[in-house]
């Protein structure tokens, strides 16, 4: 197989393709504030990663098994850091 043909071959679909229905359900029901350039709020991202139920009843499968509070705190801190960085860029 040529290198060009090999680079076009997908070994597997991306997470966005595999879980497109879950992501669409989360986005449609997500009414929380989102950082600039994010498609989901931090709370919806936590639900996507750890599993749960979207507002329309779609079951969201867990992609990561871990402490919900710890993951939630991480995304809240990350969101604040991104917001602070964006504010600094606008001021410059």
Secondary structure, 3 states (H helix, E strand, C coil): CCHHHHHHCCCCCCHHHHCHHHHHHHHHHCCCCCCCCCCCCHHHHHHHHHCEECCCCCEECCCCCCCHHHHHHHHHHHHHHHHHHHHHHHHC
